[in-house]
């Protein structure tokens, strides 16, 4: 229903051109969602799902969360009915790179201390 400008720019599309299209078509470049897709899992069981993944098409690490949206109690006929969900994908590439640099730095310090002792 809604796509932010940052994602549209990354996909080299307009927000309007992405609206109404399944995310896997553009993000995964697939005809159907992968089995690991948090949004497909959420639509299947109505629960929140989370995944950390590397997207080779976008060349970035992503933290993906899909949360369900249910009908409010005011809608007596549809109360509790799963209406859809909110899919949020955050670029975690910088975080992953920092994490890896810190890990490597720690390994170097560990090696230095082994040599010194």
FENMO-V359950 format. One record per backbone hydrogen bond with DSSP energy under -1.0 kcal/mol. CO is the residue of the C=O (numbers start at 0). NH is the residue of the N-H. E is the energy in kcal/mol with one decimal. If there is no record, write none. Layout:
CO/NH/E ; CO/NH/E
This chain:
3/7/-2.1 ; 4/8/-2.9 ; 5/9/-2.2 ; 6/10/-2.4 ; 7/12/-2.8 ; 8/11/-1.2 ; 13/17/-1.1 ; 14/18/-1.5 ; 17/20/-2.1 ; 21/24/-1.2 ; 22/25/-1.1 ; 22/26/-3.2 ; 23/29/-1.8 ; 33/36/-2.1 ; 36/40/-2.1 ; 37/41/-2.3 ; 38/42/-2.5 ; 39/43/-1.5 ; 40/44/-2.2 ; 41/45/-3.0 ; 48/65/-2.6 ; 50/63/-3.2 ; 52/61/-3.6 ; 54/58/-1.4 ; 54/59/-1.5 ; 59/54/-3.1 ; 60/91/-2.6 ; 61/52/-2.6 ; 62/89/-2.7 ; 63/50/-2.3 ; 64/87/-3.0 ; 65/48/-2.1 ; 66/85/-2.7 ; 68/82/-3.1 ; 68/83/-1.2 ; 70/79/-1.5 ; 71/74/-1.5 ; 73/75/-1.3 ; 74/78/-1.2 ; 77/80/-2.8 ; 80/70/-2.3 ; 83/68/-2.8 ; 85/66/-2.4 ; 87/64/-2.7 ; 89/62/-2.3 ; 91/95/-2.7 ; 92/96/-2.6 ; 93/97/-2.5 ; 94/98/-2.6 ; 95/99/-2.5 ; 96/100/-2.3 ; 97/101/-2.5 ; 98/102/-2.2 ; 99/103/-2.6 ; 100/104/-2.5 ; 101/105/-2.4 ; 102/106/-2.0 ; 103/107/-2.3 ; 104/108/-2.2 ; 105/109/-2.1 ; 106/110/-2.3 ; 107/111/-2.5 ; 108/112/-2.3 ; 109/113/-1.6 ; 110/114/-2.0 ; 111/115/-2.4 ; 112/116/-1.3
